[in-house]
Amino acid sequence: MSRDFILRLKELLPDLSISEQEPMSKHTTFRIGGPADLYITPKANQIADVVNLCRQSGVPFFIIGNGSNLLVSDKGIRGVVIEIGKNCREFQVEGPVIKAQAGVALAALAAQACRNGLTGLEFASGIPGCLGGALVMNAGAYGGEMKQVVTEVVCLDEEGREKILLPDELEFGYRHSIFMEKNYIALSATMKLEEGDAQVIRARMDELSAQRRAKQPLEFPSAGSTFKRPEGYFAGKLIMDAGLAGYQVGGACVSEKHCGFVINVGDATAADVKQLMADVDRIVKDKFGVGLEPEVKLIGDF
């Protein structure tokens, strides 16, 4: 990373939070990843300036949130990592409407909705990510998904200008949105919920939480579901039926509790996880003729 670029960044935004050679293992739920050349945690009003300077300078940049769906290379990330997270967590509730910045944790949004007697976000209460990431992949669980509640998203377009996207422009589908097709960056969203009984909402959230604890390996670092659900199948069941429960490469392991999860059982490297994913895909394809597409996003040089 050139000193000139860093100086220009500091001149433009003197109070910007910047660290060099930041270990990405500190910022992913897998607890895996080498150093990022530059790690920036901007405030909401600084994001556009940072992104535009990167583009003008030809410096590659990557947007992350909570790091809950990422596998970062052991070699790290060349360029700038921009975390839309802890400095972008403001939200407000107006009747049945919640407006929130992209860095707000989904669990915090669900809890706030519950406190206000609003139903519709219970499904999100146990998803370990933030709103921005949830918008990018139309996150969902237990029959709910972001598509059902989002009415508007404010983003930066490919020219670095703010743009408002309405539901029909978001192209929400299964683990898909317009953000996967274009270099848009989600900044905030408006969600319309329904009035409900706070006690009933809390009971449903507690029920889903108990199901997660019972069925998912939450005691180990992971990136959640490793593979997308193949049409007509469940990835976890295919992996289990292929005899791969407990299959291990280095410190990476197919969870015996839920075969849809690859877990870090001790000092797993990104190379371990990538090799394990390739092995699982190959074996499942050989046995059942079904390919598995990663849900986890790989970043860096593999």
C-alpha positions as CSV (number, residue, x, y, z in Angstrom):
1,M,0.0,0.0,0.0
2,S,1.5,3.3,-1.1
3,R,2.3,5.9,1.6
4,D,1.0,8.5,-0.8
5,F,-2.5,6.9,-0.8
6,I,-2.5,6.6,3.0
7,L,-1.5,10.3,3.4
8,R,-4.2,11.4,1.0
9,L,-6.7,9.4,3.0
10,K,-5.6,11.0,6.3
11,E,-5.7,14.5,4.7
12,L,-9.2,14.0,3.4
13,L,-10.5,12.4,6.6
14,P,-8.3,13.2,9.6
15,D,-10.4,11.3,12.1
16,L,-10.8,8.2,10.0
17,S,-10.1,4.9,11.8
18,I,-7.2,3.2,9.9
19,S,-5.0,0.3,10.7
20,E,-2.3,-1.3,8.6
21,Q,-1.6,-5.0,8.2
22,E,-4.7,-5.8,10.2
23,P,-5.2,-9.6,10.8
24,M,-8.5,-10.5,9.2
25,S,-8.8,-13.4,11.6
26,K,-9.9,-10.8,14.1
27,H,-12.8,-9.7,11.9
28,T,-14.4,-13.0,10.6
29,T,-16.6,-15.4,12.4
30,F,-14.4,-18.2,11.0
31,R,-11.5,-16.7,12.9
32,I,-9.4,-17.2,9.8
33,G,-7.6,-14.8,7.5
34,G,-4.2,-13.1,6.9
35,P,-3.6,-9.4,7.1
36,A,-5.3,-6.7,5.1
37,D,-3.0,-4.0,3.8
38,L,-5.3,-1.3,5.2
39,Y,-8.4,-1.8,7.4
40,I,-10.8,1.1,7.6
41,T,-13.8,1.5,9.8
42,P,-15.5,4.7,8.5
43,K,-18.5,6.6,9.9
44,A,-21.5,6.6,7.7
45,N,-20.7,10.1,6.3
46,Q,-17.2,9.0,5.4
47,I,-18.0,5.9,3.3
48,A,-18.5,7.7,0.0
49,D,-15.2,9.7,0.4
50,V,-13.2,6.5,1.1
51,V,-14.8,4.5,-1.7
52,N,-14.3,7.4,-4.2
53,L,-10.7,7.9,-3.3
54,C,-10.0,4.2,-3.7
55,R,-11.6,4.2,-7.1
56,Q,-9.8,7.4,-8.2
57,S,-6.5,6.0,-7.0
58,G,-7.0,2.5,-8.6
59,V,-6.7,0.9,-5.1
60,P,-8.8,-2.3,-4.8
61,F,-11.2,-2.3,-1.9
62,F,-13.5,-4.8,-0.2
63,I,-16.6,-4.1,1.8
64,I,-17.3,-6.2,4.9
65,G,-19.8,-6.1,7.7
66,N,-19.6,-8.6,10.6
67,G,-17.4,-11.0,8.6
68,S,-20.0,-13.7,9.2
69,N,-20.1,-15.2,5.7
70,L,-16.4,-14.8,4.6
71,L,-13.4,-17.0,4.1
72,V,-10.3,-14.8,3.8
73,S,-7.1,-16.1,2.3
74,D,-4.2,-17.0,4.6
75,K,-2.2,-14.5,2.5
76,G,-4.6,-11.8,3.5
77,I,-6.1,-9.0,1.3
78,R,-4.2,-6.7,-0.9
79,G,-5.8,-3.3,-0.9
80,V,-8.3,-1.7,1.5
81,V,-10.9,-3.4,3.6
82,I,-13.8,-1.1,4.5
83,E,-15.8,-2.3,7.4
84,I,-19.4,-1.0,7.5
85,G,-19.9,-2.0,11.0
86,K,-19.4,-0.6,14.4
87,N,-19.4,3.1,13.3
88,C,-22.6,2.6,11.2
89,R,-25.1,1.3,13.7
90,E,-27.7,4.0,14.1
91,F,-31.4,3.2,13.7
92,Q,-34.8,4.7,14.4
93,V,-38.3,3.3,14.9
94,E,-41.3,5.2,13.6
95,G,-44.5,3.2,14.1
96,P,-44.2,0.0,12.2
97,V,-41.2,1.2,10.3
98,I,-37.5,0.7,11.2
99,K,-34.8,2.7,9.4
100,A,-31.3,1.4,10.1
101,Q,-27.7,1.9,8.9
102,A,-26.0,-1.1,7.3
103,G,-23.8,-1.8,10.2
104,V,-26.6,-2.7,12.6
105,A,-26.5,-6.3,13.8
106,L,-29.5,-8.3,12.7
107,A,-29.9,-9.6,16.2
108,A,-30.1,-6.0,17.5
109,L,-32.7,-5.1,14.9
110,A,-34.8,-8.1,15.8
111,A,-34.6,-7.3,19.5
112,Q,-35.5,-3.7,18.9
113,A,-38.5,-4.8,16.8
114,C,-39.6,-7.1,19.6
115,R,-39.3,-4.3,22.2
116,N,-41.6,-2.1,20.0
117,G,-44.1,-4.9,19.5
118,L,-43.3,-5.3,15.8
119,T,-43.3,-8.7,14.1
120,G,-41.5,-9.8,10.9
121,L,-37.9,-9.9,12.0
122,E,-38.0,-12.9,14.3
123,F,-36.2,-15.0,11.7
124,A,-33.2,-12.7,11.8
125,S,-32.7,-12.8,15.6
126,G,-30.1,-15.6,15.4
127,I,-28.4,-14.7,12.1
128,P,-24.8,-13.6,13.0
129,G,-24.5,-10.8,10.5
130,C,-25.3,-7.1,10.0
131,L,-28.0,-5.5,7.9
132,G,-25.7,-4.7,5.0
133,G,-24.6,-8.3,4.5
134,A,-28.2,-9.4,4.9
135,L,-29.3,-7.1,2.1
136,V,-26.5,-8.3,-0.2
137,M,-27.5,-12.0,0.2
138,N,-31.2,-11.6,1.0
139,A,-30.5,-13.4,4.3
140,G,-33.1,-15.7,5.6
141,A,-33.9,-18.5,8.0
142,Y,-36.9,-20.4,9.3
143,G,-39.2,-19.3,6.5
144,G,-38.4,-15.6,6.7
145,E,-36.1,-13.5,4.5
146,M,-35.2,-9.8,4.1
147,K,-37.2,-9.6,0.9
148,Q,-40.4,-9.8,3.1
149,V,-39.7,-6.7,5.1
150,V,-37.4,-4.3,3.1
151,T,-39.2,-1.4,1.4
152,E,-36.2,0.8,0.5
153,V,-32.4,0.7,0.4
154,V,-30.0,3.6,0.2
155,C,-26.8,2.6,-1.5
156,L,-23.7,4.0,-3.3
157,D,-23.9,3.3,-7.0
158,E,-20.9,2.5,-9.3
159,E,-20.2,6.2,-9.6
160,G,-20.1,6.8,-5.9
161,R,-23.4,8.6,-5.8
162,E,-26.2,7.9,-3.4
163,K,-29.1,6.0,-4.9
164,I,-32.4,4.7,-3.6
165,L,-33.5,1.2,-4.6
166,L,-37.1,0.1,-4.2
167,P,-38.2,-3.6,-3.8
168,D,-38.6,-4.3,-7.5
169,E,-35.1,-2.9,-8.2
170,L,-33.4,-5.0,-5.5
171,E,-33.8,-8.3,-7.4
172,F,-34.2,-10.3,-4.2
173,G,-34.1,-14.1,-4.7
174,Y,-32.7,-17.1,-2.9
175,R,-29.4,-15.8,-1.4
176,H,-29.3,-13.2,-4.1
177,S,-29.8,-9.4,-4.7
178,I,-28.8,-6.7,-7.2
179,F,-25.7,-6.1,-5.0
180,M,-24.3,-9.3,-6.4
181,E,-24.7,-8.1,-9.9
182,K,-23.6,-4.5,-9.6
183,N,-20.9,-2.8,-7.5
184,Y,-23.5,-1.1,-5.3
185,I,-22.7,-0.6,-1.6
186,A,-25.7,-0.8,0.8
187,L,-25.7,2.1,3.3
188,S,-29.0,1.8,5.0
189,A,-32.5,0.3,4.7
190,T,-36.1,0.9,5.6
191,M,-38.1,-2.1,6.8
192,K,-41.9,-2.2,7.2
193,L,-43.1,-4.6,9.9
194,E,-46.5,-5.5,11.4
195,E,-47.8,-4.7,14.9
196,G,-47.8,-7.7,17.2
197,D,-47.7,-8.9,20.8
198,A,-44.2,-8.4,22.3
199,Q,-44.5,-11.5,24.5
200,V,-45.5,-13.7,21.5
201,I,-42.7,-12.2,19.4
202,R,-40.2,-12.9,22.2
203,A,-41.5,-16.5,22.6
204,R,-41.0,-17.1,18.9
205,M,-37.5,-15.7,19.0
206,D,-36.7,-17.9,22.0
207,E,-38.1,-20.9,20.2
208,L,-35.9,-20.2,17.1
209,S,-32.9,-19.6,19.4
210,A,-33.4,-23.0,21.1
211,Q,-33.7,-24.7,17.7
212,R,-30.4,-23.1,16.6
213,R,-28.6,-24.2,19.7
214,A,-29.9,-27.7,19.4
215,K,-29.1,-28.1,15.7
216,Q,-26.2,-25.9,14.9
217,P,-22.5,-26.0,16.0
218,L,-22.6,-22.6,17.6
219,E,-19.8,-23.5,20.0
220,F,-17.2,-23.5,17.1
221,P,-16.1,-20.7,14.8
222,S,-17.8,-21.0,11.4
223,A,-19.3,-18.9,8.6
224,G,-22.7,-20.4,9.0
225,S,-24.1,-22.5,6.2
226,T,-21.2,-23.3,3.9
227,F,-23.1,-24.3,0.8
228,K,-26.3,-23.0,-0.8
229,R,-29.3,-25.2,-0.9
230,P,-29.3,-27.1,-4.2
231,E,-32.7,-27.1,-5.9
232,G,-34.7,-30.0,-4.6
233,Y,-32.2,-31.0,-2.0
234,F,-30.7,-29.9,1.3
235,A,-26.9,-29.5,1.3
236,G,-26.5,-30.8,4.9
237,K,-28.4,-34.0,4.2
238,L,-26.5,-34.7,1.0
239,I,-23.2,-34.3,2.9
240,M,-24.4,-36.5,5.7
241,D,-25.6,-39.2,3.4
242,A,-22.3,-39.1,1.6
243,G,-20.7,-40.2,4.9
244,L,-18.8,-36.9,5.4
245,A,-19.9,-36.1,9.0
246,G,-16.7,-35.3,10.9
247,Y,-14.6,-35.3,7.7
248,Q,-11.6,-33.2,8.5
249,V,-8.8,-31.4,6.6
250,G,-6.3,-29.8,9.0
251,G,-8.3,-27.7,11.5
252,A,-11.4,-27.6,9.3
253,C,-14.1,-30.1,9.9
254,V,-17.6,-31.0,8.6
255,S,-19.8,-30.6,11.7
256,E,-21.3,-33.8,13.0
257,K,-24.0,-31.7,14.6
258,H,-25.1,-30.2,11.3
259,C,-23.3,-31.3,8.1
260,G,-24.1,-28.1,6.4
261,F,-21.5,-26.3,8.5
262,V,-17.8,-26.4,8.1
263,I,-16.3,-25.5,11.5
264,N,-12.8,-24.4,12.7
265,V,-11.9,-26.9,15.4
266,G,-8.5,-25.5,16.1
267,D,-6.2,-23.2,14.0
268,A,-7.8,-24.0,10.7
269,T,-6.3,-22.2,7.7
270,A,-8.3,-20.8,4.8
271,A,-6.4,-23.4,2.7
272,D,-7.8,-26.2,5.0
273,V,-11.4,-24.9,4.5
274,K,-11.1,-24.5,0.8
275,Q,-9.7,-28.0,0.3
276,L,-12.4,-29.4,2.5
277,M,-15.1,-27.6,0.6
278,A,-13.6,-28.9,-2.7
279,D,-13.5,-32.5,-1.3
280,V,-17.1,-32.3,-0.1
281,D,-18.3,-31.0,-3.4
282,R,-16.5,-33.7,-5.4
283,I,-17.6,-36.6,-3.2
284,V,-21.3,-35.4,-3.1
285,K,-21.2,-34.9,-6.9
286,D,-19.7,-38.4,-7.4
287,K,-22.3,-40.1,-5.1
288,F,-25.5,-38.2,-6.0
289,G,-24.7,-36.2,-9.2
290,V,-25.5,-32.9,-7.4
291,G,-23.0,-30.0,-7.3
292,L,-22.7,-27.8,-4.2
293,E,-22.3,-24.1,-4.7
294,P,-20.5,-22.2,-1.9
295,E,-22.6,-19.8,0.2
296,V,-19.4,-18.6,1.9
297,K,-17.7,-15.8,-0.1
298,L,-13.9,-16.3,-0.7
299,I,-11.8,-13.1,-0.5
300,G,-8.1,-12.7,-1.2
301,D,-5.5,-14.7,-3.2
302,F,-6.2,-18.4,-3.1
